[in-house]
Amino acid sequence: MATRLSIITTRGGDNGTTGLGDGTRVAKHDTRIVAIGEVDELNSFVGLLRTEPLPEEIDTLLGRIQNQLFDLGAELCIPGHTAVNTEHIAGLDEAIAHYNANLGALQEFILPGGSRAAALAHVARSVCRRAERAVVAMECQDAEQGASVIPDSLVRQYLNRLSDLFFVLARAINHSLGVANVLWQRRES
């Protein structure tokens, strides 16, 4: 493997800007940088989830997702670069169907919890939703600045499906551990 980085501290961002993969410098509060940061945070939470005892099949899936999120971040970092494709989204759809098949129908809303691993999957789900919103904001800003609008953005679709998968995985993890999901309780007035 070739060395990718030899210097970590460049001091290039000390002025409040950062470099994109194409060499362009943008403000650190630019919506593209926010979206990249949200995806990076999501990947970190997936890594944290993977430190929990998980069924091997789920851990393998999460490892694949971490690599795809890294690629997705590269797509955001290099305007015009494409990394996410329809096969990635189809893979998420297949995983959702696979893990959801063994779960009963939802009778009530589910709150994060049950087991620690399931709660972490819910954290990943909510961070994924935030990353999705950040990508939408970036796409809106790009459109306002004259960039062509991508009506069916694969990045947006990927993040939308991934958050659904984390919800299903939270339920599947609790199921595999024999732990009940935490159900929302309707307050009687």
Residue, then its C-alpha position, 0 to 999 in steps of 0.5 A: m500500500a502506498t503512503r497516502l499521508s506523511i504530514i498530518t498537521t499542515r496548518g493550511g486550515d488555520n485561517g478558517t478554510t480547508g482544501l477539497g480533493d480537487g485543490t479548491r479551498v473553501a470556508k470550513h462552514d461551507t455546506r459541503i464541508v459540513a456534509i463531509g463532517e457529518v458523514d465522517e461522524l457517522n462513520s465514527f459512530v458505526g466504528l463505535l457500534r462495531t466495538e460491541p458484541l454483534p452477530e458476525e454477519i452484522d459486523t461484516l455488513l457494518g465494515r462494508i458500510q464503513n468503507q462505502l461511507f469513506d467512498l461517499g465522503a470522497e465523492l463529497c470532497i471531490p466535486g464531480h467525482t462519483a463513488v456511490n452507485t445503484e448497486h450500493i443502494a440495492g445492497l442496503d435494500e437487500a440488507i433491510a429486507h433480510y434483517n426485517a424478515n425475521l422481525g415482527a410487525l411494528q405495533e408501536f413506535i420504538l425508542p432507542g434502547g434495549s441493549r447498548a448495541a441497539a442504542l448505538a445503532h439508533v445513534a448511528r440512525s439519527v446521525c445518518r439522518r443529520a448527514e442526509r439533511a446536510v447533503v440536501a443543504m449542500e445540494c441546495q447551495d450548489a443549485e443556488q450557485g448554478a450547479s446542475v441539480i441532481p434530482d435523484s442524488l445517489v448520495r442522498q438515496y444512500l443515506n436515506r436507505l442507510s438510516d432505515l437499515f440502522f433502524v432495522l439493525a437496532r431491532a435485529i440486534n435486540h432480537s439476536l440478544g433476546v432483549a426487548n425493544v423499548l416501546w413508546q408509551r402513549r400518555e393518557s390525558 
